[in-house]
Structures are given as structure tokens and as C-alpha cells.
Amino acid sequence: MLGTQFTKGSPCWIDLGSPDTEAAAAFYTGVFGWEFRSAGPDAGGYGFFQQDGKTVAALGPLTEEGAKSAWTVYFHTPDADDTAKAAETAGATVRLAPFDVMDAGRMAALTDPHGAQFALWQPGTTKGLDRTSSPHTLVWVELHTGDPAAAVAFYRTVLGWRSAEMDAPGMKYQVLSTADGDQQDASFGGVAELQDQAEGPRWIVYFDVTDADAIVKAAQGNGGSVLMPAADIPDVGRIAWLADPFGAPFAVLKPAPMG
């Protein structure tokens, strides 16, 4: 399960790049009840989505030329420079070379060899998200890619992940976990074969919810759209795929009861 004791390869941060941060903040506040807090005048419009004062995600303006609104997943590394070099050697493109984000940490932005964008985070004063795997927080990350086996091999080389095949309706699905501890307990995400070629390879963030159908309605009521209606997945839970008003995709999951 995704936690906040981050080790190498853990998803430790997510942020949304949006062409209109004020409107995007209003959408997610309306859907999840989050509060948006600016990171200050020197942060270039960047800020934090919070729940009870705990940071659960972040938001900033689009900064790369031609970028589409999207959520980015950051993976923990003890050394952003070494990991970025390893990724490049393994076929990735380094879009933003490692740089310091004030004293918060050191980050890099990359595109994996198959076209999915992701980021690295070497913590400074900011270790990562304050809260995960509870209602309206990050619970899972999922890579959709044209060659799942090659993608798993790439991330295993760069971030040390383990994978295990899981039966899923109509597809092969690889469950991902970090290198430490029990494989099931250390799981945080999955890899599935790309279904929508037009969208291209991408990482999708999943937020834990107590009522997927209510969130779908809230998203539509706040200007979002439904990419995949709420549906029950055996042994997983009830899932829906949504997009915010600027087209950034995300998913929600009401987890199936344990046991």
C-alpha cells in the first residue's frame, strides 16, 4: 500500500500542470474538498492542495513549451543526478536536468523510453506528500504503455522496482512494488497495456474515495468530464476515470473491502 515512509522508487509527490491554476484549484476543491495554499511569491504560481493542513498534491502553471495539462508522478531517489544518468543510459530523455527547488529538494523531469513522462524527487526539507491511501488522497499510480514488459524492465533498472502479474479483466496487469519489504505491502501501482493509442503512454494517478459515483457527479458538476464511467473491478474496487476542465486525466478508486 502506498504510504509516506518513502524509499527509493516510491511515488512521493504528485503535481498538476494547468493553463489556469485558479480555475483548476476551484475544480479540485469542489470535487475533493481540498484547500489550495500558495507556496509564496517566489514559487511562480506553484502551491499545495491540502486536507486538514496536510499536503496531498500540488498545482502549478504549465512551464514546458507545448505541454498539455496533466498530473505528474514524482518518484523518490536518494540521488537525483545518479538516477537521471541511469535513466538516460537506459533510454530515457531528460527534459529537465536535476536542479534544486530552493531547500525543499532536488528534482528532474524525464520521459521514459516509450513516451511516458515522470519526475524524480531527492528530498530536502520536503520529504513528500503528508497523507496518502485515505479518502481523497493518492492511493495508486498506473502506467499505460505500448510495451509493458519493456517498461517494467526500464523502471526496474532505474528505480529497483519489483513486479508481479495479476489477473485483470481482459488484460495482463503488472503490480509494482518497491525493492524493500513484503512485495504486497510495498505495492504502489501497476502497468497496463495502452488501450488509447491517441493519448500515448502516460502515468495516471488514482485518488481514494468513499463513493466513486458521487465523485463522478461532483466532477461533472464542476466542469469535468467522464473518460470511463464508474465500474466494479473484482477484488479491486469501484473505479472511474475522469478529466478536469482542462483535460488532465485522473482516476478515482473506492477500494474493495479487505479480506
KATA-V111418 format. One record per backbone hydrogen bond with DSSP energy under -0.5 kcal/mol. CO is the residue of the C=O (numbers start at 1). NH is the residue of the N-H. If there is no record, write none. Layout:
co	nh
CO	NH
CO	NH
This chain:
co	nh
4	6
7	10
8	179
10	12
10	76
12	129
13	74
14	58
15	72
16	18
16	60
17	70
18	62
20	24
21	25
22	26
23	27
24	28
25	29
26	30
27	31
28	32
28	33
28	34
29	33
35	50
37	48
40	43
43	46
46	39
47	59
48	37
48	50
49	56
49	57
50	35
51	54
54	51
55	130
55	131
57	49
58	16
59	47
60	18
64	67
70	17
72	15
73	119
74	12
74	13
75	121
76	9
79	83
80	84
81	85
82	86
83	87
84	88
85	89
86	90
87	92
88	91
93	95
93	111
96	109
99	107
100	102
101	104
101	105
103	125
104	124
104	126
105	101
106	122
107	99
108	120
109	95
109	96
110	118
111	93
112	115
116	112
118	110
119	75
120	108
121	77
121	123
122	106
125	127
126	124
134	137
137	208
138	133
139	2
140	206
141	190
142	144
142	204
143	145
143	192
144	202
145	194
147	151
148	152
149	153
150	154
151	155
152	156
153	157
154	158
155	159
155	160
155	161
156	160
162	177
164	175
166	173
168	171
171	168
172	193
173	166
173	175
174	191
175	164
176	188
176	189
177	162
182	186
184	187
186	178
188	141
189	176
190	143
191	174
192	145
195	197
196	199
196	200
202	144
204	142
205	251
206	139
206	140
207	253
208	136
211	215
212	216
213	217
214	218
215	219
216	220
217	221
218	222
219	222
219	224
220	223
225	227
225	243
228	241
231	239
232	234
233	236
233	237
236	256
237	233
237	239
238	254
239	231
240	252
241	227
241	228
242	250
243	225
244	247
248	244
250	242
251	207
252	240
253	209
253	255
254	238
